[in-house]
């Protein structure tokens, strides 16, 4: 019978059963939990002078967790948001153990009482339309790599896809007849995004004479491009675009910034916010509302729709246009 006091079996069940089978979390989220534990367990092992394989659940005290959280902020120079993300993973682990092991309920409560740090919500960075156009013009489309880069940038902007979603796109996911792409997002949730004819043409050029199950976007070695490769590609072309549009030099452009740009430009074009939510694959409308809250142009347009009528539109003339008004006042 498995020793319920040992930590190792619980972590294996947490990663393989809870995250995959019960929560159906994306592979990137699973890796985030894995990476957090890969940092945390050696820290605990060093503090207790005890091998990782011999650690028990009770060894993970609230004080040790606080030390770990302080260490990643001070030694690794992580932001409070990263600290909170690591703590969220430890909360989830404690909840899983507590729900499946009654003798650890009190321990679970102590761990989950460790509070998150309050952080200021960072402003959303997005590209203005001329900046986005400059980014799309950066690739040299006379070369095969330039054609691939242009198609990938265009797809990211057209769909608002995450880097991982673009990397995972297969040829079979593109519906050439319906002119749309079926994207698999977080939690294996599928959504459909319409594609511009230009985007379809670029994707068709990449997919010619290739199997339906192959990835659309390949690297220079003919292997599926990774999300890290997409990040590098976007950063490379953003640096080039800065020459044409200097305002881009103040922005750290990434695939997610292109995603933010898609959402912002859709809202500015008058697209309903619930449609934008479905377009981006957000579970909650609250997430999408952030774009409307941070975009001054959208706020200004909304304000104009509910502005009071101007003097010209009112039935009563302006007081300066009424020559008898002063006579009326003097006569009172």
Residue, then its C-alpha position, 0 to 999 in steps of 0.5 A: x500500500x502506498x504511504x500517504x505521508x510521502x509527497x512523491x506519489x501525491x505529486x505524480x497523481x496531481x500532475x497526471x490525474x488531476x491536471x490532465x484527466x480531471x481539469x483537462x488543462x493545456x500542455x503549457x499549463x501542465x508544464x508551468x506546474x511542473x516547472x514550479x515544482x522543479x524549482x520548489x522541491x530542490x529548495x525544500x530538500x536543501x532547507x531540510x537536508x533531505x532527499x527529494x524522494x523522502x520528502x513528506x507532505x508535512x515537510x511542506x510547511x507554510x514557512x518553507x513556502x514563504x521562504x521559497x516565494x521570497x527567494x524567487x523574488x529576491x534571487x531570481x528577480x521575479x515579479x509579484x505576478x510570477x510569485x502569485x502564479x507559483x503560489x497558485x500552483x501550490x494552493x492547487x496541490x494542497x487542495x488536491x491532497x486535502x480533498x483526497x487525504x482527510x488526515x491532511x485537511x489541516x495542513x491543506x488549510x494552512x497552505x491555502x491561507x498563504x495570501x497572494x500579493x496585491x499587484x497593479x494590473x499592467x497596462x495592455x500593450x498593442x500596436x496601432x494600425x500603422x505599426x501593425x502594417x509596418x510589422x507585416x511589411x517587414x518580411x522579405x516575401x521574395x524568399x521562402x522564409x520571408x513568405x513563411x514569416x509573412x503568412x505567420x504574422x498575417x495569421x496571428x493578426x487575422x485570428x488573434x491566435x496565441x503563439x502555441x495555437x499557431x504552432x499547433x495549427x495543422x493543414x486539416x484545421x484550415x477549411x478552405x471552402x468556408x474560409x476559416x480556421x479551427x483553432x484548439x486553445x486552452x483546455x483543448x477548447x475549439x473555436x473557429x475564426x474567419x480568414x481573410x482571402x489574403x490569409x487563405x492564399x498565404x496558407x495555401x501556398x505553405x500547404x501545397x503538396x503536403x499531408x493534411x495532418x502536417x503542421x502549417x508552419x515549419x521552421x527552416x529545417x522543415x520541422x514544426x515551428x515552436x512557440x519559442x520560434x514564433x516569439x523569436x520571429x516576431x521580435x526579429x521583424x519588430x526590430x526591423x519595423x522600428x526603422x520605419x515606425x520609430x514609435x514601435x521602439x518603445x514597445x516590447x512586441x511579442x505574439x501576445x501583443x499582436x493578439x492584443x492588437x487584434x482585439x483592440x482593432x476589432x473593438x475600434x471597428x465596432x465589433x460586438x465585445x462578445x464576438x471578440x470574446x469568442x474570436x479570442x477564445x476567452x472563457x469569461x467576458x471579463x477578460x475581454x472587457x480589459x481591452x475596452x477599458x484600456x483603449x482610449x479611442x473606444x472610450x471616446x467613441x462610446x462617450x460620443x454616443x451618449x453625449x448630450x445634445x449640442x446647443x445647435x440641436x436644442x429647440x431653445x436658442x443660446x441666451x446670447x442670441x436672445x436680445x430680449x433676455x437682458x430686458x427681461x432680467x432688468x424688468x424683474 
